[in-house]
Amino acid sequence: MAGTTPGQHQPPTLARLAELAGARIVGESPSALAAPVTAVDLDSTKLEPGALFAAVPGTRVHGASYAFDSPAGAILTDEDGLALLGQTDERRPILVVEDVRRVLGAVAAEVYGHPTRRMTVIGVTGTSGKTTTTYLLERGLMAAGHKVGLIGTTGTRIDGREVPTTLTTPEATTLQRLFKDMADDGITHVVMEVSSHALELGRVGAVEFDAAGFTNLSQDHLDFHPTMDDYFEAKALFFDPASAIRARRAVVCVDDEWGQTMARRAGDAMKVATRGQAGLGPEDVTARQLSQDATGAQRIALTRGERTLEVDLPLPGDFNIANAAVAVGLAAAVDVDLAAFTRGLEQVAVPGRMEAIAEGQDFTAVVDYAHKPAAVAAVLDTLRAQSGGGRVGIALGAGGDRDASKRAVMGAEAARRADLVIVTDDNPRTEEPAPIRAAVVAGAREVGSGAEIREIADRAEAIEALVAWARPGDTVVVTGKGHEIGQIVGSETRHFDDREEVRRALTERATQEKGQ
């Protein structure tokens, strides 16, 4: 918890780490086992002399293949890694475990001095809303006078300073090192997105969470989780009383059946609701809209017990009312002053999440990260509600090397709600783009809604066509990539920013109109 005064951290010995991991030691020597370990990493190129190299299986190559040329003082690996090392003249101590990732969190936490014990740590999980909820938490906590760290999809910030990362939830070694940097920098509260992959793969092992929030669950990541039930169970690791990584307090949005099931699983969760209040107690949180302006910004009422706070939330949509309510519930769970906290919510802006792009045009242009069926539906419902009778158009695609079953569903959800659907490439990765687009188009056409369906492979051309289609009072939205600044084609990442492309298309349209 925040406020804990750390003692002088003594780096653990290799023998201590072997004991902690339950490892079998190969090639041991008394001097090596007594040596202090000050760093651990999965990347052999980032190791300092004497560090511990965690060699895990990769999608193509086992990490042990890179061990021999690394400056590591010892190696943590599995039986397959040991077999590979046995083919070399490896003489350093090798710690052998059944599953490296399952012990890596505990090992990294020990190496870096269990930094989460020195801070209040809040995690947010769910299919949609994780990023927005963490941004709401960050702004609210800062307004309440706390020094805040943030870890998530859009990167990492330490008291407002950007720190580059590549995963929603970094690997355990990176994560624990980040926590140490934050704690050493005086951070009091950390808010972080916690993905189902992170929960399933042990990335957050040994992180001592003070509170965990659940936003919602809908179809996503079924390339990784075999079924929706499996997906739910991965999320439930954060809340189940029997789980080793369960947070001390649970805050669960119960607007849907998955949330209600999660609240029952958690047992003592603070419940958050924006749709009905049946069965809620005085510790629970409810939220409702009071008014909304033409931009979608809304005044909402947040109620806990007998206390109601009114907030001017600059984010549109019912889903953002729910995100704000989860943020308030989490703040309450860690004893933050709610009056000060909610003042911070009025200043929030989330990159690539319902981000309006304005270049003086007479219609609304928005970029959003929605890349799953329920999120596409929610975004379009929100934009339709605030369109004032104007038409709504969308450009969207689906990612390659990911859950293929959601592609047609995304097309269908778009066609049910939009007047124009332009299907384009997202991040095709190593798949051929055309079949991905075809699946989305097929789902859109099957609905038979009367929406105009177009297929434009080039994403920049698709955005240009979407902007050209708009008339005064219309709304257009580009979904799928949000804050991302790269498009992954094959193994190459090319610079591409939907926000830049929308601005370019708007500027070119304005120039053409002036020349007419």
Salt bridges, closest charged atoms under 4 A:
GLU19 OE1 - ARG16 NH1 3.67
ASP41 OD2 - ARG177 NH2 3.26
ASP78 OD1 - HIS62 NE2 2.87
GLU79 OE2 - ARG24 NH2 2.78
ASP89 OD1 - ARG91 NH2 3.31
GLU90 OE2 - ARG92 NE 2.69
ASP99 OD2 - ARG102 NE 3.66
GLU110 OE2 - ARG16 NE 3.22
GLU110 OE1 - HIS114 NE2 2.87
GLU138 OE1 - ARG157 NH2 2.26
GLU162 OE2 - ARG157 NH1 3.68
GLU171 OE1 - ARG101 NH1 2.73
GLU171 OE1 - ARG203 NE 3.65
ASP184 OD1 - ARG118 NH2 2.95
ASP184 OD2 - LYS180 NZ 2.78
GLU208 OE2 - ARG117 NE 2.73
GLU208 OE1 - ARG248 NH2 3.39
ASP210 OD1 - ARG248 NH1 2.83
ASP220 OD2 - HIS221 NE2 3.21
ASP220 OD2 - LYS372 NZ 3.44
ASP220 OD1 - LYS406 NZ 2.85
GLU233 OE2 - ARG265 NH2 2.82
ASP240 OD2 - ARG265 NH1 3.17
ASP268 OD1 - ARG246 NH2 2.79
GLU283 OE1 - ARG304 NH2 2.31
ASP284 OD2 - LYS271 NZ 3.94
GLU310 OE1 - ARG299 NE 2.97
ASP312 OD1 - ARG299 NH1 2.75
GLU355 OE1 - ARG499 NH1 3.50
GLU359 OE2 - ARG503 NE 3.77
ASP381 OD1 - ARG417 NE 2.88
GLU413 OE1 - ARG416 NH1 3.50
GLU413 OE1 - ARG417 NH1 2.54
ASP419 OD2 - ARG384 NH2 3.00
ASP425 OD1 - ARG437 NH1 2.83
GLU431 OE2 - ARG407 NH2 2.72
GLU452 OE2 - ARG454 NE 2.72
GLU455 OE2 - ARG437 NE 2.81
ASP474 OD2 - ARG391 NH2 2.71
GLU484 OE1 - LYS481 NZ 2.98
GLU492 OE1 - ARG494 NE 3.56
ASP497 OD1 - ARG499 NE 3.13
ASP498 OD2 - ARG459 NH2 2.87
GLU500 OE1 - HIS495 NE2 3.03
GLU501 OE1 - ARG504 NE 2.89
GLU508 OE2 - ARG504 NH1 3.07
GLU513 OE2 - ARG509 NE 2.98
